[in-house]
């Protein structure tokens, strides 16, 4: 049972790591389309932003995988003074 929970958690963490740049660039592409560009070019901008975000997400995941590993990377993200302040 714990192996299943571990697999689900690791899958969700890898998915979040890969999808964060994708969603960020899709949101920036949508803002760009709404603010500056004509409505005829929005599919190309969104496709380009999606491909760029997916490529960036894959690069980030590979960098984490070859570096410290996922759990260590996530631990470094969560270990900051604001979260570990004993005064709170």
N, C-alpha and C positions, 0 to 999 in steps of 0.2 A: 504494500500500500504506500509506503513512504517513497519508494522508487517512482511511483506514478506521480505523487505530489512533487517530487524533485524534478521530474521531467517536465511537468506542466509549468512550474515556476521558472525553470531555465529557458523553456521555450518562450514564455511571456517576456522575460528579460531580453532575450536576443531579438524578439520581435519589436519590442519598444526601442531598442538600440538602433535597429535598422529603419524603423518607420519614423522616428523623430525628425531626421533631416528631410525625409520625403514630405511629411506633412507641413513642416516649416516652409519649404520651398514652394509647395502647392499653395499655401496661404499667401506667400509673397507674390506668386504669380497671379493669384486672383485679385489681390490689391492692385497690382500693376495693370491688369486688364480693366478693372473697374475705374481706375483713376486716369490712365494715360492713353490707352490704346483703343482703337476702334473695335467694335464688337465682332467684326469679321475675322480678326486674327486671334481671338481668344483660344480656340482649340490648339493652335500651334504653340502658343505661349504656355498653356497648361501642360501639353505633352512634353515640351522642352524642360519645364520646371520639374515635372514628374520624373523624367529620365535623369536629370541632373541630381535630384534628391535621392533617387534610388541608387545611383552610382556613389554618391557621397555616403549613404547609409551602408552600402556594401564595403566601401573603403574603411569606414569607421569600425565596422564589425571585424574586419580582418586585422586591423591595427590592434584592437583590443584582444583578439584571439591570439595573435602572435606576441603580444606584450605580456601583461600581467594575468590575463584571463578575465572572464566575465564577473565572477564573484568578487575578486579583488578590485576590479574597476568599480563595481557598484558600491563596495565598501568604502572606497576612497571618495566617491560622490556623496555618500551619506555621512561621512565622518568630517563634520565641520564644527566650528565653535558655536554657531547658532543652535545647532541641534544638541550638542553635548554640554551646554552651559549649565553648571550645577546650581546657579542662582535661580533658575526657573523652577 
